[in-house]
Amino acid sequence: MKPVLLLIPGMLNDERVWADVAAALAGEAEVRIADVLTQDGIAAMARDALPRVADVAPERPVVLAGFSMGGYVAGELLATVPGRWRAAVLIATSCLPETPEGAAGREMAIAAFRADFEATIQGVARRGLGQPDAALQERLVQMMRDVGADTAVRQTQAIRERADRRAELAALTLPVQVLCGLKDRVTPPALSQALADTVPGAQLQWVENAGHMLPLEHPQVVADALRHALTA
């Protein structure tokens, strides 16, 4: 019986952000992908993700992985139902609550999404990649276009209002891996270091020549980390 792998996309992403990773692991796990496009908050995203594994027998391993905003959702799931998961992989994300400076930046992002969505997502895509890649950037931008401005605004508001789950994460006893690109300009490496320092025994892996979009830029690295978690 294959273990189950629950993958949670990031902001302005749908299941396509995990496509290469899921394909690499298709023979080793049953991959399920959460939908985070319609909810008004991180907690609601977590509540809606949990039914994706409701039919899995207790003895069957379930590994949780969250990318970027999906890492906040994964953190919520780890905090509220910690016994459900065999292991977790947190990718290009953070455990820190929003700062006043961060909240101000979110408001600026919301205004930009509403004013010129196309120009804004072009900039978001460029910033998310560790090095220029026209084909990968267009792939990312098309996904963002399809997700749309309304969802971008709603997700930005959800991130701004996220709960502080550091106390619960500090009490975890399951294996946790943290991945971060060394060129990540969206959630810089210091945030992944803080996350790894918070979770007892967390393994931190730096990915060279990588930006924020690890599942697209380096799917094999992500797949390898998930493969390790599946056998934890």
Residue, then its C-alpha position, 0 to 999 in steps of 0.5 A: m500500500k502506497p503512502v499518501l502525499l498531500l501537497i499544498p500549493g502556494m499563493l497564485n498557484d494551483e495544482r500545476v505548481w506541483a506537476d513535475v514533483a508529482a510526476a516524479l513520485a507517482g510510482e512511490a506515493e498516492v499524490r493528492i493536492a489541496d485546493v487553496l483558491t477560494q478560502d478567506g483565510i489560512a485556517a479555512m484553507a487547512r480545514d478544506a485540505l484535511p478532507r483530502v485525506a479523510d478516507v485514509a486508514p490510520e495505519r497508512p502513512v500520510v506525508l504533508a508538504g506545503f510550498s510558500m503560502g502552502g507552508y502556512v497552511a501546512g503549519e496550521l495543519l501541523a498545529t491543529v492535527p499533529g498526529r495525522w502526519r508521518a512527516a512534513v516538508l516545508i518549502a520556501t516558507s516561514c513560521l513568523p507572524e506578520t510584521p507591521e512592515g509586512a502588512a504594509g507591503r501586503e496592502m501595496a501588493i493588493a493595490a498593485f493586483r487591482a491596478d494592473f494584474e498583468a504587470t504585477i504578476q510579471g514582476v512576481a514571476r521574475r522575482g520568484l525565479g533564482q535566475p532568468d528563464a523565459a520558458l519557466q517564467e511564462r509557465l509561471v505567469q500563465m498559471m497566475r493569470d488563470v488563478g486571477a486577481d480576485t484570488a490573489v487579493r484574497q490570498t494576500q489578505a489571508i497571509r496578512e492575517r495568519a496566526d502565529r503557530r510557533a508554540e505548536l510547531a515547537a512541540l512537534t515530534l514528527p520528522v520535518q524537513v525545511l527547504c529554501g533556495l539560497k536566492d529566494r527573494v520572496t521568503p529569504p533564507a533567514l525565514s527558513q532558518a528561523l523555521a528550522d530553529t523552531v521545529p525540534g530536530a528539523q532538517l534544513q536544506w539549502v538549494e543553490n542557484a534557486g529562488h523561491m519557486l523550488p517546485l518549478e525550478h528544482p522539482q527533482v530536489v523537492a521530489d528527493a526531499l519528499r521521497h526521504a519523508l515518505t520513508a521516514 
